[in-house]
Amino acid sequence: MTIRHFKNGDEQKCESLLMDSFSWYLKLEGSEWILSKLSSESILSQSREGLTLVAEEDGLIVGFVHMSTMDYGVGYISVIGVSPQSQGKNIGAKLLKRIEREGRNKKLRKIWLMVSHSNTGAINFYLRNGYSVDGVIRDFTLEGLHEMIMSKHL
């Protein structure tokens, strides 16, 4: 498995990967808004700013992460996903470590993200990788779905 920078032409494969990764969210009432955020057009647009990495295995994209950077030394991970078939292989952890390393090289001091409170697997994943809970935004993306704000100092 290799981790590399996103390149034009990856967007369709990444859209498919993210649709699979977020299938649990798409089942929730009112979640249609996220479809435009996971579209290949949105992925290609995002990739032009910040940092976008993909994990590739046997020619297939099996992981994706995007981080935008702010002038004050903070990065925001807007999306990370690993194909359901590739979960449990440490791909997410490798993507996080690589994006953190690249963040340090860009002189970032902190990375933050949001994760839905009901996504306990993801919350535990971030905790295992050194992130801590900073707060909660109630009813943020959907009524009754709260976003945990998590961060890590680099």
Buried (B, 14 or more C-beta within 10 A) or exposed (E): BEBEEBEEEBBEBBBBBBBBBBEEBEEBEEBEEBEEEBBBEBBBEBBEEBBBBBBBBEEEBBBBBBBBBEEEEBBBBBBBBBBEEBBEBEBBEBBBBBBBEBBEEBEBEBBBBBBBBBBEEBBEBBEEBBBEBEEEEEEBBBEEBBBBBBBBEB
